[in-house]
Amino acid sequence: MRTKPDVVLMDIVMPRKSGIEATQEILEALPQVRVLACSTVDQNSMVMRALEAGCCNYIVKPFKSEEVLSAVRNAVRLNSKEAEK
């Protein structure tokens, strides 16, 4: 990967590749990245699949900007705590 983001916000349902697959590929290449999943699908099975793939959180659309901001801040905190170890 050319960039090394701290946090990735990604939809689970995408045209060419699922967010689950993309999450696994991102974390394989950059294990320190925190992936936040978002989707209009609010099913426990989808949430569990995203978390099992390595997402640190799952946000259901439509969401408020405050929800996303809070989730990103929490993901950055997770990165900071991991870096301190």
N, C-alpha and C positions, 0 to 999 in steps of 0.2 A: 504494500500500500504506500502511496505517496504521502499521505497525510497521517498524522498521529493524533486523532482527536481524543479528548478526555471522555466525552459523552456522545452517543449517537442516539437520536430519536428516530425510530423507524416504524413504519406501518407494517402490520403483520400480513396484510393482503396486498400483494403487488403483482403487476402483470407478468413478469418473466420468472421471478423467483420469490418464494415465500419469505416472509420476514424471519421465520424460524431458520430456514436454510442460511439466509444472509447473516443472521446472528451467529450461527455456528462458525461460518467462514471468517467473520470479523474477529471473533474471540480466538480462533485458531491462530490468526496472524498477529493479533494485538490483544493478548489476554488481559492487559491492564485497563482496557476500554470498558466503560459501563454502557450497556445498551438498554434504552427505554423503549418498550413496545407500545404502540398505540393502534387502536382498531375500533371499528363500529361494532365488532363482534364482542358481546359481553357474555361469554359462556365459560363456565369453570374449566372445561376441557381445553379451550384455547388458551386461557390464562396459564394453566398448568404447563402446557406444551411450551409456551414462551419462557416461563421461568425455568423449566428443565433445560431448555436450550442455552440458558445463561443470561437471559434478560434480568435486570435488577428491579424492574417495576413494569407495570402494565397499566396504561391509561386508556379509558374508554372515551371514544368520541361521541358526541361533541364534548369538548372539555373547555374549561376556562383557562385563560392565560396564567392565572395564579396556580392552578394545578400543575401545569407544565413547569413553571418556574420552581415550584416546590420540589417536584420530582428531579429536576436537573440539579438543584442545590444538594439534595440528598445524595445523588449519584456522585457529585464532586466530593462531598464529604467522605463517601466510601473510598474514593480514590486517594484522598489525603490520608485517611487512616491506614490504608494498605501501604502507602509510601513510607509512613512512619515506622512500620515494622522492620 
